[in-house]
Amino acid sequence: MTARRTTRLTTLIVLPAALMLAATAPALAHDAHDGHADSAAKAVDGDTYQIDLEQLNDSGASGAALLSLDGDKLTVKIEADGLVPGQPHAQHIHGSTDGHDFRCPDKSADKDGDGIVSTAEGMPVYGDINISLTTKGDTSKSSGLAVDRMPVADKNGKLTYSRTIPVSQAVVDHIKDLHVVQHGIDPNGNGAYDFGKGKSELDPKLPQEATAPADCGMVRGAAVGSMPVGGVETGSGTTQGIESPGLLVGGAASVLAAGGLFVLRRRTGTTGTPRRG
């Protein structure tokens, strides 16, 4: 598992950072041997953080991400697999820039007992959207369901993403309090988003499968170790959130238009249980 993640990560970064990562590989392998290779991030250098993405909702998804800061520019690189093939996957940086403590949820977040940690159930644990990891255009919370600008997994369920985004000083100062969540699951294994698990609580036009979290990875340090404090923050960008009717209608059309029959490659793995730094 460690060797696979290390190989994946070396494709994400430019040569200087890759050399730095190679230098840390023995330490990562030692951590994995001791049972400490978890969904927390490790600092690759002073401004770059490695994150292991681990599955939520028994999705089979996993991956790796790098967050690299250069002044107020954040470069995000993600490689993931085990996602729903041929489907768009909304992805975001969640968490707090004002001292709240959020983390990746575990199965206890499934309050209604339907077997799925939905977006609404997960958000009190992992926090609201801070940055929408779109492929182009706006990256604020308002683009949280802009699935026409979200990356699409290939026919094998693999997804590769890279983008440099201007961020606020608050994000720069609190990068360790933030984490990556990818959405989109296929619990019935038919290779497409459908209404088998009901409607999304964000918009009844969307299947819950399209918006439920698939994997999550945390940056180690800062606020972990206590229960979340206060309400869910609004995140950066405009005050119009993902509940925007116009956005959701467009998102629903894009998700359903992208549907089709694909073979979903299932994988086994951990359940995305939150780890303590």
Phi and psi in degrees as a GROMACS rama.xvg file:
@    title "Ramachandran Plot"
@    xaxis  label "Phi"
@    yaxis  label "Psi"
@TYPE xy
-64.28  -42.5437  THR-2
-60.9612  -40.0922  ALA-3
-66.1857  -42.7741  ARG-4
-66.9961  -38.6436  ARG-5
-63.4273  -42.2963  THR-6
-60.8709  -42.7751  THR-7
-62.3141  -41.9011  ARG-8
-68.1966  -34.163  LEU-9
-65.5832  -19.0564  THR-10
-84.1225  -6.93558  THR-11
-91.245  -19.255  LEU-12
-125.916  158.61  ILE-13
-72.4104  169.524  VAL-14
-54.924  -48.4899  LEU-15
-58.3007  -44.1363  PRO-16
-69.3841  -33.6972  ALA-17
-62.9291  -40.4286  ALA-18
-64.3598  -38.5969  LEU-19
-63.3493  -42.9148  MET-20
-64.1031  -40.5726  LEU-21
-61.1352  -36.1779  ALA-22
-66.415  -26.8039  ALA-23
-92.9154  -4.93368  THR-24
-56.8113  -42.8781  ALA-25
-58.6418  -39.6968  PRO-26
-64.6874  -39.2657  ALA-27
-64.906  -41.5913  LEU-28
-63.6187  -38.8393  ALA-29
-63.6655  -41.2699  HIS-30
-60.0659  -44.5417  ASP-31
-63.3058  -39.9216  ALA-32
-62.2651  -35.8686  HIS-33
-86.7268  3.70337  ASP-34
81.7949  19.6954  GLY-35
-108.37  5.74003  HIS-36
-80.2994  100.013  ALA-37
-126.784  -166.248  ASP-38
-84.6977  15.0845  SER-39
-88.1062  160.648  ALA-40
-96.82  153.72  ALA-41
-119.355  144.469  LYS-42
-72.6026  122.529  ALA-43
-81.2134  -42.9767  VAL-44
-146.853  -166.831  ASP-45
-60.9057  -25.0128  GLY-46
-126.859  12.2209  ASP-47
-127.858  133.86  THR-48
-126.543  132.435  TYR-49
-94.7463  134.055  GLN-50
-127.026  130.098  ILE-51
-91.4431  124.222  ASP-52
-91.171  124.377  LEU-53
-120.739  149.36  GLU-54
-63.2214  147.585  GLN-55
-120.097  156.97  LEU-56
56.8489  31.0846  ASN-57
50.4301  38.0186  ASP-58
-73.1954  -24.0258  SER-59
82.6727  -2.01617  GLY-60
-82.3535  145.319  ALA-61
-157.121  167.752  SER-62
176.41  -163.157  GLY-63
-146.034  147.295  ALA-64
-136.713  151.915  ALA-65
-125.246  131.181  LEU-66
-111.398  119.473  LEU-67
-125.296  127.51  SER-68
-103.645  135.43  LEU-69
-133.676  92.828  ASP-70
66.3709  -123.339  GLY-71
-100.395  20.2541  ASP-72
-107.068  125.321  LYS-73
-109.321  120.308  LEU-74
-98.4614  125.112  THR-75
-114.753  124.144  VAL-76
-124.352  129.768  LYS-77
-133.554  136.038  ILE-78
-130.196  126.146  GLU-79
-139.071  155.739  ALA-80
-142.747  176.355  ASP-81
77.6958  10.8513  GLY-82
-84.0835  172.271  LEU-83
-71.0223  118.381  VAL-84
-62.4155  141.239  PRO-85
70.3217  9.1221  GLY-86
-113.642  148.419  GLN-87
-72.3193  143.694  PRO-88
-125.246  106.166  HIS-89
-60.6384  137.678  ALA-90
-144.145  145.659  GLN-91
-147.536  161.016  HIS-92
-98.6836  118.492  ILE-93
-106.477  168.449  HIS-94
124.786  -166.831  GLY-95
-119.73  144.918  SER-96
-116.774  17.4668  THR-97
-137.275  28.0282  ASP-98
96.2261  -4.8438  GLY-99
-68.6316  153.697  HIS-100
-110.18  108.765  ASP-101
-121.525  156.955  PHE-102
-156.14  175.234  ARG-103
-69.0636  136.68  CYS-104
-78.1852  162.784  PRO-105
-116.418  -170.085  ASP-106
-65.8004  -17.9741  LYS-107
-66.3757  -15.1949  SER-108
-73.8123  -12.6942  ALA-109
-76.4089  82.6216  ASP-110
-71.9289  -28.5665  LYS-111
-92.4119  -1.29291  ASP-112
69.0404  23.8264  GLY-113
-89.6015  4.18091  ASP-114
88.6476  -1.67689  GLY-115
-126.112  128.014  ILE-116
-81.8444  103.644  VAL-117
-76.6096  173.24  SER-118
-59.4296  -44.8524  THR-119
-64.4492  -37.2775  ALA-120
-73.5052  -33.7124  GLU-121
-78.4092  -30.4231  GLY-122
-61.248  -38.4544  MET-123
-62.6621  -20.5819  PRO-124
-91.7048  -48.7803  VAL-125
-96.3833  -1.83279  TYR-126
85.1155  167.23  GLY-127
-76.3196  170.876  ASP-128
-67.933  130.17  ILE-129
-101.454  -44.4084  ASN-130
-136.999  130.59  ILE-131
-89.7647  123.293  SER-132
-89.1095  69.4776  LEU-133
-80.3857  165.882  THR-134
-84.0383  -20.6557  THR-135
-160.5  164.682  LYS-136
72.6661  -154.588  GLY-137
-57.3595  143.226  ASP-138
-122.441  15.1265  THR-139
-79.2642  176.889  SER-140
-55.7899  -31.5206  LYS-141
-60.4093  -22.3603  SER-142
-97.1108  18.392  SER-143
-57.6933  -31.8267  GLY-144
-119.489  28.4683  LEU-145
-79.3149  70.9994  ALA-146
-66.9653  -18.3282  VAL-147
-70.6826  -12.5929  ASP-148
-118.982  16.3506  ARG-149
-99.6428  153.051  MET-150
-67.4567  152.223  PRO-151
-113.596  133.108  VAL-152
-69.8765  146.273  ALA-153
-77.681  -174.17  ASP-154
-65.1713  -16.5724  LYS-155
-101.416  6.76988  ASN-156
80.7304  17.2151  GLY-157
-96.6195  145.946  LYS-158
-137.314  131.603  LEU-159
-123.774  135.331  THR-160
-142.671  139.233  TYR-161
-151.949  128.2  SER-162
-158.802  143.673  ARG-163
-106.009  128.594  THR-164
-128.63  132.575  ILE-165
-70.9467  136.744  PRO-166
-130.645  165.363  VAL-167
-76.874  164.165  SER-168
-63.6556  -30.4281  GLN-169
-61.9946  -40.5457  ALA-170
-65.124  -43.235  VAL-171
-58.1379  -44.8243  VAL-172
-72.9272  -24.3404  ASP-173
-121.623  29.2587  HIS-174
-57.6064  -31.6418  ILE-175
-71.6842  -14.901  LYS-176
-91.3872  2.13164  ASP-177
-109.201  161.313  LEU-178
-153.227  165.144  HIS-179
-106.318  133.98  VAL-180
-128.989  131.15  VAL-181
-109.743  145.799  GLN-182
-119.526  158.818  HIS-183
112.399  109.964  GLY-184
-129.939  169.082  ILE-185
-141.888  70.4239  ASP-186
-62.9631  -25.7356  PRO-187
-93.0457  0.316957  ASN-188
69.2895  23.9576  GLY-189
-94.2128  4.47949  ASN-190
77.1831  16.6329  GLY-191
-151.226  158.82  ALA-192
-78.4862  125.979  TYR-193
-140.229  -175.935  ASP-194
-96.7926  23.8122  PHE-195
-60.4439  -28.7876  GLY-196
-107.389  20.1945  LYS-197
89.3317  -169.145  GLY-198
-90.3393  150.221  LYS-199
-67.1479  139.396  SER-200
-71.1834  -12.149  GLU-201
-79.8466  -30.7881  LEU-202
-168  126.015  ASP-203
-63.863  -13.9629  PRO-204
-76.0383  -16.1227  LYS-205
-101.155  139.18  LEU-206
-68.2479  147.187  PRO-207
-59.8245  -32.5699  GLN-208
-57.7286  -31.8285  GLU-209
-74.6027  -24.2045  ALA-210
-114.036  -13.003  THR-211
-66.8052  144.178  ALA-212
-67.5209  139.727  PRO-213
-104.14  -33.9405  ALA-214
-157.576  165.937  ASP-215
-155.47  146.171  CYS-216
-142.781  138.837  GLY-217
-109.441  151.204  MET-218
-88.6334  125.363  VAL-219
-70.8005  143.831  ARG-220
113.959  -162.339  GLY-221
52.0048  -108.509  ALA-222
-94.8795  -1.54095  ALA-223
-65.7868  147.421  VAL-224
119.994  -6.52912  GLY-225
-133.014  166.012  SER-226
-71.7734  151.722  MET-227
-54.5774  142.174  PRO-228
-112.737  133.513  VAL-229
75.4997  -173.94  GLY-230
-83.5292  173.316  GLY-231
-72.8011  129.761  VAL-232
-80.0603  165.402  GLU-233
-84.4124  -14.6025  THR-234
80.9772  178.76  GLY-235
-84.9398  170.942  SER-236
90.9882  -155.821  GLY-237
-73.9828  167.932  THR-238
-81.9926  -8.97725  THR-239
-81.779  116.729  GLN-240
-93.237  -167.195  GLY-241
-71.0273  -7.69663  ILE-242
-81.4834  4.18393  GLU-243
-55.6863  119.633  SER-244
-57.4156  -43.212  PRO-245
-62.5751  -41.7161  GLY-246
-64.2831  -42.2941  LEU-247
-68.5898  -38.212  LEU-248
-61.6982  -46.3097  VAL-249
-63.7069  -39.4771  GLY-250
-63.9444  -41.7603  GLY-251
-62.2084  -44.3401  ALA-252
-61.7728  -41.4493  ALA-253
-67.8754  -41.5556  SER-254
-62.7144  -48.0015  VAL-255
-68.8237  -34.6846  LEU-256
-66.574  -28.3023  ALA-257
-82.7797  -2.28686  ALA-258
-67.4775  166.978  GLY-259
163.482  175.749  GLY-260
-95.1324  116.195  LEU-261
-130.452  152.666  PHE-262
-85.7626  122.272  VAL-263
-92.289  122.874  LEU-264
-84.3896  110.504  ARG-265
-81.6492  146.875  ARG-266
-134.74  156.672  ARG-267
-99.4273  156.144  THR-268
177.787  -168.836  GLY-269
-80.3705  171.281  THR-270
-99.3378  11.0562  THR-271
75.1907  28.9641  GLY-272
-63.3414  134.53  THR-273
-65.7674  141.097  PRO-274
-108.203  157.341  ARG-275
-104.575  137.675  ARG-276
